[in-house]
């Protein structure tokens, strides 16, 4: 029986970051320094760790970064003013609003207030429309990372049946659109899909982005399929851990030490049925920051090219 190919997100992310660093160095030689502003509201520990990682990566690649940390009590109007100022700054090419925001803040209004040219998260309706119509666009980082993993791992997309389980605006919908743009035949599934296993068993490429630990079981997978696991779910229950990781000595040791482990939306037992898969951790998640850096570089180059044309 052929052993499934492990799609190493960490190695692919390193490749992308090295490519970005090379292009940024060339821009730096011309006196151009791409700039990223990250807005982090309040004191959410997980968000703080993630934002610090983004800022650290910017420094490693030669990108200027600025972390803005308003108090949790900030109003929507105050946030809109902050975004307006960042839109106007020439030294800022990308604006990222770390989600989730406090409940009293209007997230939709804020995301739409970011200039589409600086929308490195790819959430603005203008960029969503450009992606839908096949135009060059700043695409959401996680779906863009999925496409990079497939292409750089030699996984054919064109002509393949791709099934996306999950229809979020952040991952599911844009991932489906990007797969469609790459000439896959795409089906999007969700909580109301009838006979979901029947649909997933038709997938040559199965993307799981539903946010439920181990939801995709071996019986739901076509033998030889490529499995892309977007989920990151934390397990703390011993019985649940035993269900998914019994016999995995390394995981058992870490679980005993930390009292938790992470699992994706795909039951690890399904990997044995697949032809290739992304592990959790070390798969899709590793690409998100790399694609953010790539988007910041793309935004910087596009803005300066537009400015050159305007000044000609």
N, C-alpha and C positions, 0 to 999 in steps of 0.2 A: 504494500500500500504506500502510495506516495505521500511524503510528509509535506504538510502545508507550508507555504512560504510566509515567513513573518515579515510584515511591512514595517520597517523600522522608522518610525516617525522622528526619533531623535537624530538619527543619521541624516535624514532628508532635511530636517530643520537646519542642521549644521551646514549642509550644502547651500541652502538658500541664504542663510545669514552671511556666509563667506562671499557669495555673489553680490549681496547688497553692500557689504563692507567695501568690496572692490570698486563698485560704482560710486559709492559715497566718497571714497578717497579721491576719485577722479574729479568729482564735483568740488571737493575741498580744495584741490589744486587750482581751481578756477575762482576760488573765493566764495563758493556756495556751500552753505551748511544747512541741510534739511532740518526742519524743526518740528517737534511733536509736543503738543500740550495735552496733558492728561488731567481731567477733572475728577477728583475723588471726594464725594460728599460724605461727611460723618465718619464714624469709627467702626467700620465693618472689617473685622480682622482678616477674613479671607480675601476681601477686595484689596486691603492694604498690601498683603503679600504679593498678590498678582500685579498690582501697580508698581511696586518696587522692582519686580522682575522685569517689567516693561522698561522702566527707567534705566535699570542696570544694562539691559541689552542695547538700548540706544547709545549709552556711553561706550560700549564695546565696539559698536559699528561706526562710530563717528557722527552720530545724529544728535543734534541738540535736543534736550528734553526739559520740559518744565512741568512740575507737578503742582497743581492748584488744589488746595484742600479747604473748601468752604465748610463752615459749621453745618451740622445736620438741620438746623433751624432755617437755613437759607430758603428764601421764597422762589417761586417760579420766575417772577419778574426780575429778581436780583440775578438769578442764573441766566436769564435771557440777556441781560446787560453784559454779563461776563463773556458769554458766547459772542455777542456783537463785537466786543473789544478784540477777542481772539481772531474773529473773521477778518478784522481790519489790519491785523499785525502782519507785516511782511516777513518777519523771522519765523513765523509759524506756518507750516505747510499742512499739518494734520491736527485735527482736534478729536479727542476721544473722551466720551463721557462714560465713566465706569458705572456699569449697572450691577445690581438694582439701585435705584434712587429711592429716597424716603417717600412714603405713600402720599404725602401732601404736595409733592412736586409733580408737575405735569410732564411726564417723561416724553410723550409723543411730541408736544410742542417744542421741547428742548432739542430733541433729535432732528426735528425739521428746521430748527433755527440755525443749525450748523451749515456753513456754506458747502454745497455739494462737492466743490473742488477740494475741500479740506476734510471731507467725511471719510476718514480712513477706516471706519467700521463698516462702511457700505450700507448704512441703514436709511439714508435719505431717500425719499420717493423718487427723486431725479435719478439717483444711481440705481435704484431698483428698476426703474423704467428702462434705463440704458441696458442693464443686464438682460431684462426680458426681451428687448428688441435686438440683442446681439451686438450692441455697440460697445466700444471700450468703456469700462466703468471701474470704479473702486468697488470691488466685490467684498462681501462679508468674509472675514478672515478664516473662520472654521470651514465653510464650504469650499473656499479657494484652496485651503490646505488639503481637503479631500481630493480635489482634482490633481494637485501636485503629487500627492502620494501615489495615485493611480498611474499618472504619466511617467513619473521618475522610477517607478517599479516595473515598468513595461507591461502594465495591465491594459489591454485594449478596452476602449470605451465605445467607439463607433460600432453601431450595429448590435450592441449587446442589450439585453433586458436589464434595466436597473430599477430596483424597487427601493423607495425611500419610506421608512416607517417613522412618521412624525411630520407635522406640517407647520412648525413654528416659522415665524418671519425671520428668525436669526439663523436657523440651520436648515430645517426641512425644505421650505419653499425655495430658497436660493440654491441649495444643493441640487434639487430637482431641475431647476432652470439651467444650471451650469452643466449638468449631465446631458440635458436635452440639447444645449448649444454644442456639446461635443459629439452629437449624433447618436446618443443612446436612445432607446425606446423606454420611456420613463413612466412608472406608476407610483403615485403618492398614496400611502396608506395612513390611517389614523384610527382613533378609538371606535369609530362607527363602521369601519370596513368589515364587510361580511366575509366570513371564512378567510381570515388573514393568513393562516398557514398555507392555504392553497395558492394565494398570491405570492407569498415570499418564496415558495418552492420553485417558482418560475424565474427567479432572479439569478442572473449571471453575476450581478453586482448588487449586494444588499447593504444598504446604509441604515443603521439603527440609531435613531435620534429621538427616542420617545421618553427618556428619563425614568425608566423602570429597570431595576437591577436584574440582569439575567433573563430579560423578557423573551429574547429570541432563543428558542431551544433547538437542539440538533434536528428534531423532526420538522422544523420550519425551514431548513436549509437545503438547497439543491446541492448534491455532491459536486465538489470542485468549484463552487461559487467563491467569489471574493467578498469577504465580510469587512465592512467598514464600521467600526464601533465608535460612535461619538459620545456615548454616555460616560459620565463619571459619577458613580454613586458610592457613598460610603456605607460599609457594613460594620455594625458593631455587635450584632446578635450572633452568638456562638452557633446556634442551630442553623442559621442562614449561611454562616461561613462554611460549616460542615457540608451543607448541601452543594455548594459550588466548588469548594477547594479541598475536599477530603483527599488526603494522600499527597498534597503539594507541600512538601517539607519546608521549603523556603517561606512560603506564605504562612504556614502554621507558626513558624518561629517568629515572624514579624507580627502576626496577629496576637500571639501570646505576649509579646513585648509592648505593643502599642494599644491593643484592645480594639483595633479597627483595621480595615483594609479597603481598597477601592476595587470596584468592579464596573464593567461597562453595562450596556443594555443587552449584550449577547452573553448567554451562558457559555463559559469557557469550554464546556464539553462539545459545543458546536464547532469549535475550531478544527477538531479532528475530521470533520466532514468536509471542510472547506479546502479550496485550492490555495488560498492566501487570506491573511487576516491582519488587522491592526490590533496590537495588544493594548491593554489598559492596566497600568499606565504605559507610556512610551509609544503611543500611536498618534491619533489625530490631535490630541491635546498639545503635543509638543510642537505642532505646526502653527498654532494660533498666533503666538508672538512673532514668529518668523514672518508670517504673512502680513502682520501689522507693520513690521519694519519695511517689507517690500512695498506695501501700500503707501507708506510715508515717503519712500523714495520716488515712487510713481507720481504721487501728488506734487512733490517738489519739482520734478522734471517737467510735468505738464504745466504747472503754474508759470514757470520761467519761460517755457516755450511760448505760452500764450502772451506773456508780457513782452517778449521779443517781437512777436508778430504785431502786437498793438503799437509798439514803439517804432516799427519800421516805416 
